[in-house]
Amino acid sequence: MDRRGFLASSAYSAAAAALPLHQVIEMAGRARAVRAGATAGMADVQAVRDMIHMFSEMDERHGGQHGRTALAQYLRDDVTRLARGRHATDEVRAQMLSAASRGVHLAGWKAYDAGQQGLAQRYYLQSYALAVESGVRGHDGFVLRTMAMQGMKLHRPEHVQGLAETGLNRAKGHVDAQTEALFRVVHAHALAKGSRAREALAEASRARALIDGPGSQGDEPEFWALSWGPPPASVHSRTAKVHEALGDHQAAAEAYALAAHSRPATTYTRVVALDLVAQADMQLKQGSIEAACTTWHSAMDHMNGVTSARTVRAVRAMRRDLARFRRRNLRVAVDLDNRARDFLTAK
């Protein structure tokens, strides 16, 4: 955490995504050797979860830069002490390390939202090490899932399929139906990126069946599986990316719209805005500039008060897409572009 400023300019590394299991096991061994201090119980675990949940909600509502320094200090000062200390039982120790992994994962997500991909990757690797050390089934796979998502976003496919598939294999049979759906839909996206359309659609269908099926009723997903809010919304959003990767813009637009309307907008402000931006992009690709502008306006309604490099990039990309319509003096495009220009000036 103290080296964050120095590491902020570090580059994303494809080699670092190549399932560095040997090094992680060594790190876990060193962690076992330094346990000392006060005895922690499940109440302490819950306190860490509650605090990280608060930071996570702040992140979704206001963007990744809000509370970032406070999160780093909390992890360094409080969570480190609790993770290294004595624990009342082995289960307490496992859940404490798992909670610590979730906190570091959030720090990585904040770096990702700031556009610092190399730093985000370093945090994810540390989160993965803590998840492995915890021994909580499926949690290490969830971090691999996140690393696969990052690789797809950055168009670095070298290890995406391996990360997504390994993450799924570590989770299935050990997690609830909703959590398994999260793994399967990212695996589907990786398959789509690899031009394996039939397999991708089949896997996305399995993910939706898990969300909608009777096995999901009464499910309580693991704490670490709720990083992006309600699992059904995450499944819809990632399913949209599957359709987008396969060139089905209409199906993608419908799935993005479903994702946006499946989250409480006041809590998940940023991700709702980004899902709506993606929906508008798909509408534009279908040739419907009026519908796209209406959806873009709705997305910008959610961006007020959000400090996020991703929302700024989305608005800049929107202005580039609007340029040809603005030159034709199309009123809906001119009005939206003026709003976008004011937004970027304020940012």
N, C-alpha and C positions, 0 to 999 in steps of 0.2 A: 504494500500500500504506500509506503514512504517513497517508493521509486516510481510512482505513477507518472509524475511529470516527465521523468527521463524516458519512460517506456511509451509515452503517448504517441510518439512518432514511429514506433516499431511497425514493421510491415507484416501483413498476413503471410503465413508460410504454409505452403501445401505440404511440405515435409512434416510440419508439426501436427498436421491433421491425420497422420498415418497410424492411428491407433498405437500410441507410444506406451504400450502396456508394461513393458519391462521397467521403464523409468518410473512409472506411476507406482508399481509395486514396491520399488526401492524407497520412494518418497513415503509411502504408507508405513513401511517398516521404521523409518526414522521418526515418524509421528508417534508411533507406539512408545518409543523410547523416551519421550519427553513429557509424558503425562505426570503431572504433579500438582499439588495445591489443594484447594477446597473441594468438598464433595458436592456435586451437582445432582439434582433430581429432576423428575419430569416437569415440575413447576418451572424450573429454569429453561428447559427445552421449550415449553409453551411460551415463556416470555420472549425468547429469541424469535420464535415463529411469529408472534404477535407484532414484534417490532419490524421484522422483515416484511410482513404483510402490509404494515403501514407505509414503509418505504416503497413497496411495489405499487400500492394504490396511488401514492403521490406521483410516481413515475408515469403511470398510465394517464393520470388526470392532467399533469402539468409538463410532461416531457422528461427526458433522461437527465437533463442538467440540473433540475431541481432536486436538492437533497443529496447530491452525489458525494460531496465532501463529507457530509454528516454520516452517510452510509459507510464510507471508507473508514472513518474514525471509529464508528461503532463496531465494525468487523475487527479492526486492529486492536482496540482496547478491551472490549467486552467479550466478543465472541471468541477471540483467540484464547483468552484466559479460561473461558468455560470449556472450550474444546480440549485444551491441554490439561485441565484439572482432573481430579478424581471424580468418578461417577458412581452413583448409588448401585447401579446394576449395569450389566453389559447392554441391555436394551436402552437404558438412558444414554449410555455412551454412543451407541449406534445412531439414535435419533438426534443427539446433539451434533454429531459430525454431519449428519444429513441436513440439519437445519443450517449449519455453517456453509455447506456446499450450496444450498439454495441462496444464501446471502451473497456468496462470491459470484454465483451465476447471475444474480441481479446486477452486481457491479459490472460484469461483462456485458450485460444487456444495455446498461447505461453508456458504456464506451461504444458499443455498436450504434446506438442511437445518435451518438456524437460524431459518427463517421470514423472512429479510431479502431479500425478493424484488427490491426495487429495486437493492440492492447486488449481488445475484447477476446481475442483468441487465447491470450495468455491467462486471462481470468477463467475462461472456460476450461482450460487444461488444469488449473488449480481446483476448480469446482469438481472436475472429474476425479482428481486425486482424492479429494475429501469424500466423494460419493463411494469410491472404491473402498476407502478405509472404513466407511460406515458399515458396509456389508448389507445395506438396505436393498433388497432385491428390486431391480428395475431402475433405481435412481442413477446408477452409472450410465445405463443405456439412454436415459433421458438427456443427459449432457451430450452424449454422442449424437443424439437426434438434433440437438441445438447446433452442434458443430456441422452437421450435414446441411441444415438450413442456411447457416452462414456461407458455406461453400457454394450452395446453389445461388444465393443472392449475389455473390461476388463472381459468378461464372467461372468458378474453379472446380471442375468436375473430377479432379484426380482421385479423390477418396470419398466422394459423396455417397456413392452406392454402398461402399463398404461400411461407412459410418451409419447410414440409415438402416441397413440390414442387420448389422451387429447390434445396434440399439434395440431393434424390434425383437431379435432373438433373445436378448437378455431380459426382456420385459414379459413376453407372452407367457401365460401360465402362472405369472407371479403378481399380476396387477388386475385391477377391476376393468370392466368392459370399456368404460369411458376413457381410461388412461391408455388402454391398448389401442383404442381408436386413434389417439394422438400419434402413436408410433406408426400405425399402419398408413395413415394419410401422408406422413412425411416420406415413408418408403414409396408410396404411390407417386409422389412428386419426383423423387429420385429416378424412378423407373421412366416417368414421362420425359424427364430431362435426357435420359438415355435412349429416347425414341422407341421405347418398348410399350407402345400404346395399349395393346390389349391387356397386358399384365398390369399396367398402371390403372386403367379403368376398373379392372376387377378388384384391385387392392383398395382403391377409393370406395368402391361399392361395399367392401367388407367393413371399412371404417364407418361408413354411414349406418350400416346394419347394426354395428355394435352400439352406436349412439342411440339409435331408435328402438333397438330390440328390448325385450323384457328383461334381459340380463343387466341392462343399465339402470333399471328402476331401483331407487334406493341406494345406488352407488355413492360412495363418498371418496372421490379421488384423493390420492396422496397429496400432501401439502406441496411437495415439489412439482407436482403435475399441473398446478394451477397458475403457472407463471404468466400465462396470457389470458387468464379469465376462464369463463365457462367452456369446458371441452367441446360442446356442440358448435359453438361459434368458431373455435379454432379449426375444427374439422371442416366446416363450410368454407372458411377462408383458404385453407390449404387445398381443398378440392377445387376451388376456383383456379388456383395456380396450376393444378394438374390439367384442367381444361385449357387454360391459357397456353401452357407449354405444348399442348397438342393442336393448337390453332383453332379451337372451338370457342370463338369469342362470345357468342350468345350464351352458351352454358356457363362460361366464366363470369359474365356480367350478372347472371341470375344468382350464382353462388356467392359472389362478392356482396350483392345486395342482401342475401339471406344472412350472411355473416354479420354485416353491419347492423341488421335489425335483431340479431340474437344476443347482443351485448347491451348491458345498461350503459347508455351513452354518457351519463354523468360520471360514471366510474372509469370507463375505458375510452376516454375522449380521443386520445391519439390514434389508437388502433381502429376505432370506428371511422375517423377521418381518412386514414390510409386505405381502408377497405373501400370507402366511397370513391377515393381517387382512382383506385384500381378499376372499380366498376365503370367510372366515366371513361377511362382509357379504353376499356372493351367496347363501350357504346360508340366511341369515336371510330374505332376500327370497323365497326359495323356500318359506318357512314351516317350516324345520327348525331350531328353536332348540337342540335337543340337539346336532346336528352342528355348528352354529355355535359353541356354547360349547366343544366339544372342540377345534375348530380355533383358537379364540381362546386357549385355554390353551396350545396348542402355540406360538402366536405369542409369548405372554408368556414362555415358556421361553427364547426367543431374545433377549429384550430386556434381560436382566440385563447390566450393564456397558456398555450403549449409552446415550450422551448425545446425544439427538436430539429436536428440537422436533417432528418428524414422528411419532415413536413416542409421544410424550406426547399429541399431538393425537389419534392413533388410539385410545389408551386412553380418553381423555375421550369421544370419539364412541361408543366401545363402551359406556361406562356410560350414555350417553343412550339408546342402543338397548335396553339391558337394563332400563331403568326400568319399563316396563310389565309385564315379566315378574317383576321384583323385587316390585312391588306385589301381584302375585298369589301371592307367596311360593313361586315355582317354585325348587326347590332348586338346580338347575344354574346358574340365573341369579344367585341369592343368593351362592353360593360364588364364582363368577367375579367378581361385583361387589366382594366383600370383598377378593379378591386385587388387583383393579384399584385399589381405594381405597388399599390399602397401598403399591402401586407408585407412585401419584401422590404420596402423602405423602413417600415416600423421595426422590422426584425434586425 
